[in-house]
Amino acid sequence: MARRNNVGNYGGLYGGDARGLYSSSSHRNMMIYGKPPRKWPKIALVVVILLIIIGCIWQFACGGLPFLKAKEDSGSTQQAQQSQQSQQQSTQGSGTAQQQSGADAQQQAAASGPTTTLQISAVGDCTLGTDPNFDDETSFTTVYDKTNAKHFFKRVTKYTSNDNLTLANLEGALTNSTDIQEKSFNFKGPGKYADILVEGSVEAVNLANNHSYDYGEEGYEDTKKNLSKYKVTSFGYDRTAETTINGIKVGLFGINQLSGEEVVEEQMLADIESLKDDDCALIIGMFHWGVEGNYTPEESQVDLAHAAIDEGCDLVIGGHPHVLQGVELYKDRYICYSMGNFVFGGNDNPRDTDTMIFQETFAFQNGELVVNDKTLRHAQVIPCSLTSSSTVNNYQPLPLGGKDAKKLLKSLNGYSKKLEGESVTFTTTVDDNGCAQVK
């Protein structure tokens, strides 16, 4: 553009002004050196200037001259190819990294293996029968005769039938024996009452308690036979039990501390060692201990529970006080010191009807128990009344909701806070399934 302006300031080809070489219009047609002036150089200059102007306009306004454009396209193509190659290399590198990351993840998954879970439920003292001195009108046997085996666990089977294993403490004999022992209370029911457990989806029961021998050795042996007949597993004292669920071997043992502390601890350690030797991935102990009516465990209960976990027990469930006691977490294992009564034919109108179902879901990888903060969150209780009647014990536990559930859960949390160890608290409201989660 500067060149266009400069051209406009000159009149002729040789630098003269607008009036000609000699600054006079009268000499415009004079010959130079005797020859007439040539016009073609001027014309050529004008053509060149016009071409330059056109080229500049084309270059800046239309994207460049064709031959320049071709060169630029060639350069751009090379740059694009280089960029594409760079992107391909980057993508290949990223893909390789992703493949490596995926391979690592697969190796890690293969190393850890799939996770298997088992949900275990536990309930309290169950007496399937009555004492011969109880009032027949309100006794357990009378209720059974008026209903059927499904009546007793009817309102809680949605919990017990949807887990992997339900445990209970069976207090009393299932026998026709008349060998009654001299005691304050002697509980028994006919062998067919074992079907109550089947209908309630209770798969295993502890017999290590102070009522299994209410009708002597004969009554105890009959109980084991009748349970076996209905395919209900029993364990306790010197008998452990093992069951395999989803490929996981679960070991069960039962201890009656009322038999004497020294003998009991020796038996407990032997039971746990035996289950460990049999490669049980999960070991659960049920204990009969404490003082009836006490809401706080005795020091001996705490010591025995801790010793069990130190030896390898993964869950401790207690009974006998006939009321709830607190829940403790010891070395990442739960201890329920007393579950209270559940389906309990031992009293037609108990003063404290609070009870519960405790549930814990255990996780396993490669057959090994996994315990961490996440897995420990998978514990819950279902607050219940041991009767669904407001006037008498109808021996049919009822899950609680609303204010009744809140009251029970606040009481349970209060019992737990009185423990010297790490107390476990649950939400004081239940979810849509009637469960209170561990906090």
Stockholm file with secondary structure:
# STOCKHOLM 1.0

chainA/1-439         MARRNNVGNYGGLYGGDARGLYSSSSHRNMMIYGKPPRKWPKIALVVVILLIIIGCIWQFACGGLPFLKAKEDSGSTQQAQQSQQSQQQSTQGSGTAQQQSGADAQQQAAASGPTTTLQISAVGDCTLGTDPNFDDETSFTTVYDKTNAKHFFKRVTKYTSNDNLTLANLEGALTNSTDIQEKSFNFKGPGKYADILVEGSVEAVNLANNHSYDYGEEGYEDTKKNLSKYKVTSFGYDRTAETTINGIKVGLFGINQLSGEEVVEEQMLADIESLKDDDCALIIGMFHWGVEGNYTPEESQVDLAHAAIDEGCDLVIGGHPHVLQGVELYKDRYICYSMGNFVFGGNDNPRDTDTMIFQETFAFQNGELVVNDKTLRHAQVIPCSLTSSSTVNNYQPLPLGGKDAKKLLKSLNGYSKKLEGESVTFTTTVDDNGCAQVK
#=GR chainA/1-439 SS CHHHHHHHTCSSTTSCBTTBTTSCGGGTTCCBTTBCCCSHHHHHHHHHHHHHHHHHHHHHHSSCCHHHHHHHHHHHHHHHHHHHHHHHHHHHHHHHHHHHHHHHHHHHHHHHCCEEEEEEEEEEEEECSBCTTSCGGGSHHHHHHHSCTTTTTTTTHHHHTSSSEEEEEECSEECCCCCCCSSSCCCEECGGGHHHHHHTTCCEEECCSTTTTTTHHHHHHHHHHHHHHTTCEEEBTTBCEEEEETTEEEEEEEEEGGGCHHHHHHHHHHHHHHHHHTTCSEEEEEEECSCTTCSSCCHHHHHHHHHHHHHTCSEEEEESSSSBCCEEEETTEEEESCBCEEEETTCSSCSCCEEEEEEEEEEEETTEEECSHHHHTCEEEEEEESCSCSSSCCSCCEECCHHHHHHHHHHHHHHHHTSSSEECCBCSSCCTTSCEEBC
#=GC SS_cons         CHHHHHHHTCSSTTSCBTTBTTSCGGGTTCCBTTBCCCSHHHHHHHHHHHHHHHHHHHHHHSSCCHHHHHHHHHHHHHHHHHHHHHHHHHHHHHHHHHHHHHHHHHHHHHHHCCEEEEEEEEEEEEECSBCTTSCGGGSHHHHHHHSCTTTTTTTTHHHHTSSSEEEEEECSEECCCCCCCSSSCCCEECGGGHHHHHHTTCCEEECCSTTTTTTHHHHHHHHHHHHHHTTCEEEBTTBCEEEEETTEEEEEEEEEGGGCHHHHHHHHHHHHHHHHHTTCSEEEEEEECSCTTCSSCCHHHHHHHHHHHHHTCSEEEEESSSSBCCEEEETTEEEESCBCEEEETTCSSCSCCEEEEEEEEEEEETTEEECSHHHHTCEEEEEEESCSCSSSCCSCCEECCHHHHHHHHHHHHHHHHTSSSEECCBCSSCCTTSCEEBC
//
